Each structure stands twice: as C-alpha cells, then as structure tokens.
C-alpha cells in the first residue's frame, strides 16, 4: 500500500496562481487552497496540514505573519514562503528567527518548486518517524537495552538523513548543480550586500562577466558531454585564479560572473588578464581530443556608491565590446573613468 499523500495548503490572494500551483502539485499531494491568512487559519482548525506554502504579500496580513501563527498553533507543519526579490530582507529575517523552513523567489520555476516540495515532504515524514521513535524509547525500560540500542541507531540514521536533506535544500538554493559554483541568485545577493557596505565604507569594487568563446562549436565538435566537462574545468580554474576574498558564480549557459572586492580599475585589469591567460593555456582532455578554450571578459569598476543594475549593465557592455573586437580579450569600464581594453 502506498503511503498517504502529504496535505499541502497553498495560500495566495491571486486565484490564477493558486490554480497553477494546485495543477502542478495535485498528482503528488493532497492540495488545499486559501486566498487569505484568515481563510488558511480556518482550514488548520478543521484538519492536520503537513506543509503550508504562502505568498508574502497579501492584504491585511502578510505571509510571514501567517507562518508565525502556524508555528505557534501547528509547530510540526513545514512552513514555506514565496517572496519577490524586493521582499528578500523580510524573508531572510523570518528565516533567521526560525519561522520559515525555506523560501522561493517569485517567479518560481516548476522543477525548482517540485524539488522543494519533495524535500519538504520527506522532511515532514522524517520528523514524524523521529517522533515515533522517541515515543518508543520513552516506553522502554532497562530490561529492553538491546531494543533501545536498535531504536537509537534508527533515530540517529533518521537525524542524519534529515540533516542531509536540509543541507541539500541549502545547496539547491545557492549553487549551480553542474559546476558547484554559486548561482545567479547567490552572487547577486552578495553584490547587493557589498554595495550596501560600500555605501557606508567607500572603496573600490569590481564585477566581471566571463564568457566562453564559440561554446556552441565546442558542444558540436565534442558533444554536450565535452561542453559540460569544459564548463566544470573552467569553473575550477576560475576558483583557483581569483583571490580567496573574491567570489565567482555560473549565471547561465557558458557565462560566469566574478565579484572582486576592494579591487580598483588597475586591479580589475590585472585580474582579467590573469584569468584570460590561465584559460588560454589550459587544456581540457576529452575522448574526442583536447579542448582548447578562450574567454572574453567584461569588467565594471566603481569607486563610489552605486546600484547593482547599472554596474552589471556596464559590465555587460564591456563584455559585448570584448566579443565584438575579436574575443579572447578583456574590456574594463569604470563609472568614473574611460574604457580600457586589455
């Protein structure tokens, strides 16, 4: 007999989003819906709910306020929050206070949502298993020492698996699965943090796009397996080439993004050339022969307070110029200085 479906409550004041979520989840979960926090609380009073997924921005009471109520009245319910980027600080604050198990950025992707829901369901079942084991342990006495040891081992295994799932959720939220680097969301959060810090403590900051040249030709000649291996090795090479205080992420396809802290214009030019040479000299082995790769780089440098979008736009323009002028080169731009090509 198959285990019973986990009951999921979806809360959003936009009916079409509720319908989309319900359609996506109903084959694997018992789905309930509510359009407000008040309506959701009434459903909690009628039956057990294993997982609640709520939007942050709702009339009268926010998603975080609803989840705080759930934590008090149904502490075993797994609490998930959907939030737009502008509400990220509220979501992080809620997580830090222990109110929210995981959060999803809007707009979400179907595969990401399903993965988070699967892990949340597994976590709930593991906690349920843990509770059952604890109850059994409380009923045993000294005459059942062997049975106590056996159940304790099961509890340890359940706790280890629960910790593994939590680590996996964190990894999925912050890293690129192919290369193990940070993903776009994580690097953009870091850039925003550094720009806020720079506003208080002025200093140089550089970000740079790194794009593999003619990557489609690599996929065609060496198959997608060779292309994936090239991406993995270039990711490793970038990690080795940047400083420990810097950060690198894969932000999609063959494109990477570097955050270079306390890096002025000249330092960005040196870093870009070091990366370019390291990649050009690197050889990637594959069953179809050695793969030779070059990269084009576009860096943007700021010496004073600014926003992320203008800085990233300037770096993207620098990358476009590097490609248009022949590839396998770097262009450095500054918000306060003229363009320089390397």
N, C-alpha and C positions, 0 to 999 in steps of 0.2 A: 504494500500500500504506500502510495506517495505521501510525503509529509504535507500537512495542511499549508495553504498559502499564507504568507505573511499579510497582515492587514495594513494597508498604506492609506493615510489621509493626505490628500492634496488640497492646499489652501491658496487661493488666488482670487482676486476680485475681477479678473478678466475671464469670462466664460470660455472664450475660444482657446485660451491657453490651458484651462482645465481639461477641455475636451481633447486637446492634443496630447497632454500628459496621460490622461486616462487611456486613450487608444494605444499609446506606446507601452503601458505597463500592465494592462488588464489580463494579458495572457499568462503572466507570471506572478501576479499579486492580486489579492482581493482589494479593490480600489474603492475608497470613499472620497467624496469631494465636498468642499465648503467654500463659500465666497467671502467669508469674513471670520475674524477671530471668535466672535460670539457664536456663530454657527458651528465652528470647529469644537468649541468647548461643550456644546450640547451633544455632539457625537461622542466625545470622550466619556460623557456621563452614561451613555447607553451601552457601550461595549468596549472591550480592550482594543487598543490600537498600538501596533508594533512600531511603525515608522510614520513620522509626520514630516512632510516636505512643504514648506510655506514660502511665499514671496515675502520680501522685506517690506516693500512699500504697499501699504493697504490703508483704506480710510479708517479713521477712528483709532485703531491700534495696529502697531507695526508687527511684522513677523517676529522680531526679536522679543517683543512683549508677549506674544502668544507662546513662544518657546520657553520663556521664563515661567509662565503659568503651567505649561506642560511639565517642566522639570519638577515643580512643586507637587503637582497632582498625579503625575504618571511618570515617575523617575526612570522607569525601565524603557520607556519609549525612546527610540533613536530619533534625534532631532536634527533635521537638515534644513538649510536656509538657501534660498535663491536670492541673489543680490546683483544689482548693476554695479559697474565699476565706481560710480560716484558714491555708492554706499559702502565701499570696501572697508573704510575705517570703522563703521558701526559693526560690520560683520566680524572683523578681527577682534574688536573689543568684546563682542559677545562670546567668541571662541575662547579668549583669554580668561573670561570669567567662568568658563566651564559650562556655558549654556548650550553650545551648538557642537554637534559631533563633526559636521563637515559643511562646507558651503560651496555652492555652484555659482559661477559667473553667468549672468544673462547677457547675450543669448547663449544657451547651452547647446551642446551637440548631443544627438541621440545616443551615440555609442558611449560618450562620457557619462551621461545621465544613467544609462543602464548599468555601467560598471560600478558607479557609486551606489546605486540601489541594491545591486547584487551583494556588494561588500557590506552594506548596512544590514541586509537581511541575514547574512552569515554572522555578523557581529551580534545581532539580536539573539540568534539561535545559540551561539556560543555562550552568551551571558546566561541564557535560560539553562543551558547544560551546566554551567558553573553553579547556578543556584541549586539545581537538583543535587549536584554532588555535595555541596555544602550541607544541605539538609540531611543527606545520608550520613555524612561524617558526624553530625551532631547527635544522631541516634545511636551511634556505635559506642561501645564501652571497651574496657581494657581486654576483655576476653576475645575481641574481634580484631586484634592488632594486625593480623595478616590482611584482613579485608580493608582495614583503614589504610594500610600502606598502598594497596592496589588502587583504591579510590583516590588517594592523594596523588599518585602518579598520573591518573586520568585528569585530575584537576590541574596539575602542572602543565600537562600537554594542552589542555584547553586554554589556559592562560597564555602559553607560548604562541598558540595559533592566533589568539585574539590580538596579542601584541604584533604579530606578523601582519595581520590584516590592517591594523592601524598604521603601521609603517608603510604598507603598500598604498593605502589611501593618500598618505602624505607625499609619497614618491610620485603617484599619478598626478597629483595636483601641481607639482613643481618641476618635474623633469620631462625631458624628451625621451621616449622609450627606445629609440634606435641608438642614440649616442650616449645617453646617460647625462647629458648636459642639462642645465636649466632650460626651461621652455620660455616662450614669449611672455606669458603671464608673470612668471617669476622675475625675469630680467627687467620688465617694465616696472614692476613694484620696487625693485632695487634702485632703478634710475630715479623714480619719484622720491624715494627716501633720500638719495644722495642730493637731489636738487633742493629738497626741503632743508637738509643740513647745510648745504652751500648758502642758502638764503640767510642763515644765521651766522655761518662762519665762512666768509667768502674765500674762494680758492679756485684753481683751475680744475676742469673736469672734461673728459673726452669720451665720446661714444663712437663706435665704428662698425659699419657693415662690412662683412667679409663674404664674398660671393664666388663660388667655384665657376671658373670659366668653361664654357662649352660642355656643361654637365650632361646635356641630352645626348651628346655624342659619346660620352663615357657609357651611359646606360645602353646605347645602341650597340656599341662595339663589345662591351664587356658584360652585357646583360644587367638587369637590375640588381642581381647579387653583387656584381662588381661595383656598381654605383653605391650600394649600401656600405660595402666594405670601405670604399673611398671616403664616404661621409664619416664613418666611425674613426678611421685613422686620422683624418684631418681634424676631427673634434679632439682627439687625443693630442695631436700636435699643437693645436691652439692652446690647450690647457697647459702644455709644457712650455710654451713660448711666452705667455703673458706672465705678469708678476703675481705673487700669491695674493696681493691685495686687490687684484682686478677680478672681473667676472666675465664669463663667456656663456652664451646660450645659442641653441639652434632654434631659430624662429620660424622655420618652414622650408621645405624643399632643400636646396643647396645653399641656403643663406644662414649666416651666423651673425650674432651681434655681441660686441665687446663693450664693457663698461670699464674704463680706465680712470681710477680715482687719482686725484691730485696730479693730473697729467696736463701740462701746458702744451702749447702749439708744437714746439720743437720736440717734446717728448712723444706726442702722438705721431709725428713724422718718423721718429726713430722706431717706435713700436710697430708701425705699419710696415716699414721696410724690413724689420726683423721677421715679421710674420710672412711677408711676401717671399723672402729668400728661403725661409725654412720650408715652406710648401713647395717652392720650385725645385729644391734639392731633394725632396723626399720621394722615395719610390714605393709604390704600393703593389705587392705581388698578388696575382690572381691566376686561376687556371688557364686563362686566355692570354697571359703575358703581363708584363709590368705596366701599371697605370701611371702615367705622368699627369700631374695636376698643377694648374696655376690658379691664382685667385686675384680678383680685383677688390680693392678696398676703398671705402669712402668714410672719412672721419670728420666729425664735427667737434669743435672745441669751444668751450665757453669759459670766460674768466670771471663772470659775474652771474647774478641770479637770472634764471630764465625758466621756461616751461619745457616739459618733455617733448611735446609735439613739434614745436619749432626746431628743437635740437635734432630730433630724429629726421625731420624733413630736410634739414641742411645736410645731414649725413647721407641721406638717400640721394640728394642732388650730387654730392661728391662721388658717390658710387657710380651713378649714371655717367658722370663725366669720365671716370676712370675706364669704364667699359667703352664708351664712345671714342676714346683716344687710343684704343688698341689693346685693352685688357692687360693683365699681369702687371698692374701698377696701382699706385695709391694716390688719392687726391685728398688733401687736408683742407678743410674750410673752418673759418672762425667767425663767430658772431661779431668780433671786433677787429678782424684783420682780413687781408686779401687772401685769395685762393692760391694754394701752392700745390704742384704735382710732384710726386716722388717717382 
